[in-house]
Amino acid sequence: MTRFFYSLPPAGNKIPLSLLFKAMIGGSRNGGLENSTALKKVIGNAFSLYLSSGRAALWLILKTLSEFNPKKRKVIIPAYTCPAVASAVLKAGLQPVLCDVNLDDFGYSADDLERTFDEGVLAVIVVHLFGLPANIDQITPICRQHDVYLIEDAAQAFGNELPLTGTKLGTIGDAGFFSFGRGKPLSAIHGGLVVTISEKIYKKALVVYEKLYSPSSSENIKYFPYAGFYDLLSSPYLYWMPQKIPSMHLGETIFESDFPLTKGLKTSGHLIEGLLDSLDSSKKGRMVRSQWYNNELPDTPIFKKPSRPEYPFHRYPLLIKDRAVRDKIMKELKSVGISGTLFYPCPLNELPGLCDILHDSQVYPNAKQLSDSLITLPVHEGVTSRDIHNIKTVIENVLSSMV
């Protein structure tokens, strides 16, 4: 069953050449991504600003909110999340404060969050991990009670919504942000978006935004071969090549203290406009594959499946309580060309480079358990029936061999 020169990417979407060519000649020419009718279908009446990345978007939100209340310098973030969240907080001149997560929707435990507050807290960042809605209905009143801002990290949840109300994730709190970077639900390899329903926040953010560097024409032109080349290498029959390039850090979790702060490339904005037309079909496909995993993977005490099995996950999260079983499954999936990723390897206060900055020796039990037990399975449009069959076969074989 071993497959040579085949490696299925863990997430992402294809970039059709037709859309790339259309973006090259100026897209819809409607004044940019922020004015796109297709984008408004996703974010409604929220204001938006397009930047170079999701973490640049988060930086802009934090810089804006800190101007409203400069005496408050602390920002609560999950102990288990992308280190780019912490780097954006630090680059904004603020202090990250960690809080443990729960094992159901990977959002905060309300009790843990309550204990984390003090008078110096400016904002709470809620992360919709894997596109799954965090328990924002519980977190919102807590933030209001303590008079702090609520920021949604919807980098992995673009287009997803609350199941009961249909409210789009990223538009519920005081501000939110999306990412269109590598491996996101809608990926153009570049870009991040600030969204807010508050005109006051938007106007203040716009002042900061207008001072940012605007990419040159040559930088916009260079984007096209880069996007085309990356899309080519995302084929399962070629993806093993970038995996061999150390500088790309595929599958690694690295803390980077610095990153570019610029406006987004107009060309990638045009491409995102075109990709928006396929967002609904992409979501339906991810939901179908997520349902398949939930229905077809074995029911065993070793596994903890998602709390919302019928949802368009960005990646399907599976907790495997026996680490030996998890590691064996990972090894066997790799042999058949499946990237069953471990995601974040440890809580943020244990991550090299960041632990020396946070100076936080506290133990976060749930964050630690996620680090030790979580794998994610691919649900994107490139997953074939053969891939799905191989995933099921690998897991069943590993379980039977470990009994």
Secondary structure, 3 states (H helix, E strand, C coil): CCCCCCCECCCCCCCCHHHHHHHHCCCCCCCCHHHCHHHHHHHCCCEEEEECCHHHHHHHHHHHHHHHCCCCCEEEEECCCCHHHHHHHHHCCCEEEEECECCCCCCECHHHHHHHCCCCEEEEEEECHHHCCCCHHHHHHHHHHHCCEEEEECCCCCCCECCCCCCECCCCCCEEEEECCCCCCCCCCCCEEEEECCHHHHHHHHHHHCCCECCCHHHHHHHHHHHHHHHHHCCCCCCHHHHCCHHHCCCCCCCCCCCCCEECCHHHHHHHHHHHHHHHHHHHHHHHHHHHHHHHCCCCCCEECCCCCCCCCCCEEEEECCHHHHHHHHHHHHHCCECCECCCCCCHHHCCCCHHHHCCCCCCHHHHHHHHHEEEECCCCCCCHHHHHHHHHHHHHHHHHCC
